[in-house]
């Protein structure tokens, strides 16, 4: 039976695992997940989600890695990842911010200190689009998304939420629903043109439904409870590695065109830049994992990236 030495990663003592180093013996059919369970038995303050095991080469060992693939008597290095929170919880909290903040600015115009005013057609449309967008996001988080990792560091819930609560919740809402975009102030302008607004609303609906469809394709590639990866095909995936990000960008660019507002533009640019980085990383991972089997595709924007 294989025996492994477990030691501190980077030579740093772990307060939640003071008895390290130690040697443990396992069955040949066991996996890294079994090692983590045994470590949790020795160190109750170190749940599985806080553990990261790696080799001396810094290679991180995934839970489904078979111990039979490792040399006997090899040293595994343990790192305490700190307090964790589930990805699903983080997503739920992120999207909750705009759902709470946006209605305050729309339904209580007195917040601007200029009394009440009649909202413009543009403001009412944007209110509906933003709320529908984040309700869709919450729906996807609960019923569609399957996460390759169960948790992330708890601090990330603050960092990730700031983007949505501040940029999309506070800044976007405070600017878009302000008196300077009221019905009387933008009457007769492009922002008040019914045909213009309806056409853009149609583009937005196409982008949002396309984004949802891409997420459903990705969901169906990964059986529940697994980390299985496969090459996505169909719809935008035949030409682009991450069409879900493409359609997300199109949806928010449409809101930019509807409002012509700097705050909306800033949120859209920041979000798009972040999605570009994610898309490049995912594109590289697809090519690395599937090699020549991965078809030639654009990363996120056809003819551009």
C-alpha positions as a printed Julia matrix, in Angstrom:
305×3 Matrix{Float64}:
   0.0    0.0     0.0
   1.34   3.47   -0.89
   2.65   5.64    1.91
   2.99   9.42    1.61
   4.63  12.05    3.74
   2.53  15.18    4.26
   4.45  18.37    4.98
   3.88  22.14    5.08
   3.84  23.91    1.72
   6.66  26.45    1.36
   7.99  25.36    4.76
   5.37  27.51    6.52
   3.77  26.15    9.67
   0.01  25.67    9.46
  -1.84  26.62   12.69
  -4.71  24.3    11.78
  -2.33  21.36   11.21
   0.37  21.68   13.86
   1.25  17.97   13.88
   2.8   18.08   10.4
   4.85  16.51    8.99
   3.3   13.05    9.2
   3.17   9.87    7.09
  -0.08   8.25    5.97
  -0.8    4.95    4.23
  -3.62   4.45    1.75
  -5.17   1.86   -0.52
  -3.87   1.77   -4.12
  -7.37   2.67   -5.37
  -7.62   5.81   -3.23
  -7.49   9.35   -4.61
  -6.33  12.76   -3.41
  -9.83  13.27   -2.04
  -9.21  10.34    0.32
  -5.98  11.97    1.47
  -7.87  15.15    2.27
 -10.51  13.22    4.2
  -7.8   11.54    6.27
  -6.13  14.9     6.93
  -9.47  16.3     8.05
  -9.77  13.35   10.45
  -6.38  14.27   11.94
  -7.05  18.02   11.8
 -10.79  18.77   12.31
 -10.18  22.51   11.89
  -9.01  21.9     8.32
 -12.03  20.93    6.16
 -11.53  19.55    2.67
 -12.36  22.86    0.97
  -9.46  24.59    2.77
  -6.87  22.03    1.72
  -4.59  22.23   -1.29
  -2.12  19.43   -1.93
   0.76  19.76   -4.35
   4.01  18.09   -5.35
   7.51  19.49   -4.93
   7.25  20.65   -8.55
   4.34  22.94   -7.44
   1.86  20.84   -9.45
  -1.52  21.12   -7.73
  -3.21  17.74   -7.26
  -6.92  17.61   -8.08
  -9.28  15.6    -5.88
  -9.88  12.9    -8.5
  -6.16  12.24   -9.04
  -5.43   8.55   -8.38
  -2.71   7.87   -5.82
  -1.5    5.04   -8.05
  -0.28   7.71  -10.49
   2.17   9.02   -7.87
   5.47   7.54   -6.8
   5.39   5.72   -3.49
   6.91   7.62   -0.52
   6.56  10.92   -2.38
   6.03  14.03   -0.25
   2.73  15.89   -0.6
   2.74  19.55    0.42
  -0.31  20.91    2.23
  -1.51  24.5     2.18
  -4.39  25.92    4.21
  -6.38  28.07    1.78
  -8.13  29.88    4.61
 -11.89  30.43    5.06
 -13.86  29.45    1.96
 -17.27  30.28    0.54
 -19.14  28.49   -2.23
 -19.05  29.91   -5.75
 -22.84  29.76   -5.86
 -23.1   31.89   -2.74
 -20.67  34.45   -4.15
 -22.65  34.75   -7.39
 -25.94  35.1    -5.51
 -24.56  37.89   -3.33
 -22.9   39.67   -6.28
 -26.11  39.94   -8.29
 -28.26  40.74   -5.28
 -26.64  44.17   -4.98
 -28.08  45.72   -8.16
 -31.45  44.06   -7.49
 -31.6   45.92   -4.17
 -29.94  49.22   -5.11
 -31.39  49.97   -8.56
 -35.06  50.04   -7.38
 -34.18  52.55   -4.66
 -32.98  55.14   -7.19
 -35.84  54.45   -9.6
 -38.77  54.35   -7.16
 -37.57  57.08   -4.81
 -36.55  60.05   -7.03
 -36.68  62.29   -3.95
 -33.21  60.94   -3.19
 -31.83  63.52   -5.63
 -33.23  66.38   -3.55
 -35.3   67.85   -6.41
 -38.71  66.43   -5.55
 -40.52  63.96   -7.75
 -40.37  63.91  -11.54
 -41.74  61.79  -14.35
 -39.32  59.16  -15.56
 -38.5   59.17  -19.24
 -39.23  56.29  -21.58
 -35.49  55.57  -21.58
 -35.26  55.38  -17.78
 -38.22  53.01  -17.53
 -36.78  50.77  -20.24
 -33.33  50.63  -18.65
 -34.85  49.86  -15.26
 -36.66  46.88  -16.78
 -33.58  45.66  -18.68
 -31.22  45.88  -15.71
 -33.62  44.12  -13.36
 -34.34  41.36  -15.89
 -30.61  40.92  -16.48
 -29.8   40.3   -12.82
 -32.89  38.15  -12.23
 -31.64  36.04  -15.15
 -28.2   35.89  -13.53
 -29.7   34.67  -10.24
 -31.76  32.07  -12.12
 -28.66  30.81  -13.92
 -26.7   30.64  -10.67
 -29.32  28.41   -9.05
 -30.48  26.27  -11.97
 -27.91  26.42  -14.8
 -24.28  26.88  -13.76
 -22.15  23.92  -12.76
 -18.92  24.96  -11.06
 -15.59  23.18  -11.56
 -14.52  24.27   -8.07
 -16.81  24.2    -5.06
 -15.39  27.2    -3.19
 -13.23  30.29   -3.35
 -11.51  32.36   -0.62
 -14.13  34.08    1.52
 -12.51  37.5     0.95
 -13.39  37.26   -2.73
 -17.05  37.78   -1.93
 -16.21  41.38   -0.98
 -13.89  42.0    -3.94
 -16.23  40.45   -6.5
 -19.35  42.08   -5.11
 -17.79  45.55   -5.24
 -17.92  45.48   -9.06
 -21.66  44.87   -9.13
 -22.8   46.67   -5.99
 -20.79  49.85   -6.69
 -20.4   50.13  -10.48
 -23.67  48.51  -11.6
 -25.69  49.18   -8.48
 -24.69  52.58   -7.13
 -22.99  54.46  -10.01
 -25.14  53.18  -12.87
 -28.42  53.64  -11.03
 -27.56  57.03   -9.54
 -26.65  58.42  -12.96
 -29.25  56.74  -15.17
 -32.31  57.52  -13.04
 -31.31  61.1   -12.24
 -33.49  64.15  -13.02
 -31.34  65.19  -15.99
 -32.7   62.15  -17.88
 -36.33  62.76  -16.87
 -39.15  62.84  -19.44
 -39.16  66.63  -19.69
 -35.39  66.99  -19.97
 -34.77  64.54  -22.85
 -38.06  65.0   -24.71
 -37.48  65.06  -28.47
 -33.93  63.66  -28.24
 -32.6   60.34  -29.51
 -32.99  58.87  -26.03
 -36.73  59.55  -26.3
 -37.15  58.07  -29.78
 -39.53  55.11  -29.51
 -38.25  53.34  -32.63
 -34.64  53.75  -31.52
 -35.35  52.39  -28.04
 -37.47  49.47  -29.26
 -34.83  48.38  -31.78
 -32.11  48.42  -29.14
 -34.36  46.58  -26.69
 -34.73  43.88  -29.34
 -30.94  43.62  -29.72
 -30.62  43.4   -25.93
 -33.18  40.56  -25.76
 -31.33  38.67  -28.52
 -28.02  39.06  -26.66
 -29.43  37.98  -23.29
 -31.21  34.91  -24.71
 -28.08  33.99  -26.67
 -26.0   34.29  -23.51
 -28.42  31.99  -21.69
 -28.33  29.49  -24.55
 -24.51  29.43  -24.4
 -24.65  28.75  -20.67
 -27.04  25.85  -21.27
 -24.61  24.38  -23.8
 -21.78  24.61  -21.26
 -23.97  23.07  -18.56
 -24.78  20.05  -20.71
 -21.06  19.38  -21.27
 -20.45  18.69  -17.58
 -22.39  15.96  -15.73
 -23.52  17.03  -12.29
 -20.9   16.51   -9.57
 -17.98  16.16  -12.0
 -15.15  18.34  -13.29
 -15.35  16.85  -16.78
 -14.43  19.19  -19.64
 -15.31  18.83  -23.31
 -15.16  20.95  -26.45
 -18.37  22.99  -26.8
 -20.1   23.09  -30.17
 -23.2   24.75  -31.54
 -24.49  28.28  -31.78
 -21.65  30.81  -31.23
 -19.21  28.12  -30.11
 -18.61  27.06  -33.71
 -16.73  30.33  -34.3
 -15.82  31.7   -30.85
 -14.32  30.07  -27.76
 -16.36  32.19  -25.33
 -19.51  33.46  -27.09
 -21.26  33.82  -23.73
 -18.89  36.74  -23.03
 -19.46  38.1   -26.54
 -23.24  38.23  -26.01
 -22.81  39.64  -22.5
 -20.75  42.48  -23.95
 -23.34  43.06  -26.68
 -26.14  43.26  -24.11
 -24.37  45.92  -22.02
 -23.19  47.8   -25.1
 -26.86  48.04  -26.05
 -27.67  49.55  -22.66
 -24.85  52.03  -23.3
 -26.44  53.01  -26.61
 -29.84  53.42  -24.94
 -28.59  55.66  -22.13
 -25.55  57.35  -23.73
 -24.41  57.67  -20.11
 -20.76  57.69  -18.9
 -21.47  55.58  -15.8
 -23.0   52.8   -17.89
 -20.05  53.02  -20.3
 -17.53  52.69  -17.45
 -19.28  49.62  -16.06
 -19.43  48.08  -19.54
 -15.76  48.74  -20.31
 -14.56  47.39  -16.95
 -16.69  44.27  -17.33
 -15.62  43.71  -20.93
 -11.92  44.02  -20.11
 -12.31  41.44  -17.33
 -14.18  39.08  -19.68
 -11.44  39.46  -22.3
  -8.87  38.24  -19.76
 -11.1   35.31  -18.8
 -11.74  34.45  -22.45
  -8.02  34.45  -23.33
  -7.3   32.17  -20.37
 -10.11  29.77  -21.29
  -9.07  29.76  -24.96
  -5.51  28.83  -23.99
  -6.76  26.12  -21.64
  -8.94  24.63  -24.41
  -5.96  24.51  -26.78
  -3.66  23.08  -24.11
  -6.12  20.38  -23.01
  -7.47  19.29  -26.4
  -4.47  20.09  -28.63
  -5.07  19.48  -32.33
  -8.65  18.35  -31.63
  -9.62  21.89  -30.68
 -10.92  23.71  -33.78
  -9.62  27.1   -34.89
 -11.79  29.77  -33.28
 -11.76  33.42  -32.33
 -11.31  34.07  -28.62
 -14.22  36.47  -28.04
 -14.65  38.99  -30.87
 -14.71  37.74  -34.51
 -12.05  39.37  -36.73
 -10.63  41.22  -33.68
  -9.66  38.75  -30.95
